Amino acid sequence: MKRLLKITFFILAIIFLIIIYARYIGTMGLTTKEYTIIDKNIPEGFDGLKIVHFSDIHYNRTITLKKIESIVKEINLIKPDIVVFTGDLLDKDAILTNTDYDELGKILKKINAPSGKYAILGNHDYEKEEENAIKILKNSNFTYLENTYDIIYDKYGNKVFIGGIGSVIQNKDDIDKALNSLSNKDNISYKIILIHEPDIADEIATGYKINLILAGHSHGGQIRLPLIGALYTPPYAKKYQNEYYKINDCNLYISTGIGVSTINYRLWDKPSINFYRINSH
């Protein structure tokens, strides 16, 4: 009986320590995940293009202004050409003040990216305060892409297409509106699409000639177990939830995010940003 009690106590102690770790250590820090993408379609003037991709801050759950300042410093140390954000700046359950919105915008404005900063909203942004989320991004000098696109030029006049799709969960997505113009832009050899929910990648990658899709939303599951992976992922992150997939000739990369949603825990899934270096060979 005493042995059984000891074993039970030991198991409960381990569970308690894991919970404490997931709440107070698993949600802290920042990992930079670096990827090299080899694609012959990248134009000469963009060879070696550096992109930083971050997502799912869910501000004011576990992410404070001080943490965002450290994230901005980390991004700027990389010296990216382009920075993209794939949604859920805000959290539907977080309580924010006008001061929060102002300070958040001031800090994000410090991100440096000479070829452009681009952002879309996530399902929480639409559900929380859509207008404030857009205002923060625009005040931070991000180009807001909701079912629209921008063209980036190199010194030789070559073009990179970057488009953004609204949240499918919030019925804000219109893929055709954002991408139909591609049929008249055959001289664009490299095309990047930002989405929040990764499971709509199939429709994009099979319907259009896209080179790179960047997504968020899945959080990598937040709670992961060795050999098992994510215990749960949100809707529209069921098929695609891990870091990388190849769909036809399209690369899909998913940021596992910085903040948390629903529960304030991360386990074997540290907060992270993605850094891509795109080379022609």
C-alpha positions, 0 to 999 in steps of 0.5 A, spaced: 500 500 500 505 504 501 509 503 495 502 504 491 502 511 495 509 513 493 508 511 486 501 515 485 505 521 489 510 521 484 506 521 478 502 526 481 508 530 482 511 529 475 504 531 472 504 538 476 511 539 474 509 538 467 503 543 468 508 548 471 513 548 466 508 548 460 505 555 463 511 558 466 517 556 462 513 553 455 510 560 454 517 564 455 523 565 450 523 565 443 526 560 437 528 562 430 526 557 425 531 558 419 529 555 412 533 555 406 528 555 400 531 553 393 527 555 387 529 556 380 523 561 379 526 566 384 528 572 380 535 574 379 535 580 383 531 577 389 536 571 389 538 570 397 531 574 399 530 574 406 523 573 409 521 573 417 514 570 418 511 571 425 504 569 427 499 568 432 501 573 438 494 573 441 496 579 445 495 580 453 494 573 454 502 571 455 505 576 451 506 583 454 509 589 451 516 587 453 516 581 450 514 584 443 519 589 444 524 583 444 521 579 438 522 586 434 529 586 436 530 579 434 527 580 427 531 586 426 537 582 428 536 578 422 535 584 417 530 581 413 528 584 406 520 582 407 517 581 414 510 578 414 505 577 419 499 571 418 494 573 423 491 573 430 495 579 433 489 580 438 485 575 442 478 575 443 478 574 450 483 579 452 481 585 455 485 591 452 485 599 453 486 604 448 493 605 451 495 598 449 493 599 442 497 605 441 503 602 445 503 595 440 503 599 434 509 604 436 513 597 438 511 594 431 513 600 427 520 599 429 520 592 425 525 594 419 524 591 412 526 595 406 522 591 401 516 591 405 512 589 411 505 585 410 500 582 414 493 579 414 488 578 420 486 572 423 479 569 426 481 572 433 482 579 430 476 579 426 472 577 432 475 581 437 476 588 434 477 588 427 478 595 426 483 596 431 487 590 429 487 593 422 489 600 425 495 597 429 497 594 423 497 600 418 500 605 424 506 600 424 507 601 416 504 594 415 501 593 408 494 590 410 492 584 405 485 582 405 483 578 399 488 583 395 495 583 393 502 587 392 507 587 387 515 588 389 520 590 384 527 588 384 533 593 381 532 589 374 524 590 374 523 583 376 517 582 380 515 578 386 507 577 387 505 577 395 497 576 396 493 575 402 487 571 404 482 573 409 480 568 415 475 562 412 473 561 419 470 568 419 467 568 412 472 573 410 476 569 405 475 570 397 481 567 394 479 568 387 478 576 388 486 576 390 488 571 385 484 572 379 489 577 377 495 572 376 492 570 369 494 577 366 501 577 370 505 571 367 511 575 367 511 574 375 515 568 376 515 568 384 508 568 388 507 568 395 500 568 399 499 569 406 493 565 409 491 564 416 488 558 416 493 552 413 487 547 411 485 552 405 492 551 402 490 545 397 485 550 394 490 555 393 496 550 391 491 546 386 487 552 383 493 557 382 501 557 380 503 559 387 510 558 389 510 559 397 504 559 402 505 562 409 500 560 414 499 561 422 493 559 426 495 551 428 500 553 434 503 547 432 498 544 437 501 548 443 501 542 447 505 536 443 507 530 446 514 526 443 512 521 438 505 523 438 505 530 436 499 535 437 494 533 442 489 538 439 489 543 433 483 548 431 478 548 425 482 549 419 488 546 422 487 539 422 490 537 415 496 541 415 498 543 422 506 542 422 511 546 420 512 544 412 508 541 407 509 540 399 503 541 395 504 540 388 510 544 386 508 549 392 511 550 399 507 551 405 510 553 411 506 554 418 508 558 423 507 555 430 506 562 433 508 566 439 502 567 443 497 562 446 489 561 445 484 558 449 489 555 454 495 559 457 500 553 456 505 551 451 509 544 451 514 541 446 512 547 442 516 553 444 514 560 441 517 561 435 518 566 428 520 563 422 526 565 417 526 563 410 532 565 405 530 564 398 535 562 393 535 560 386 540 554 387 
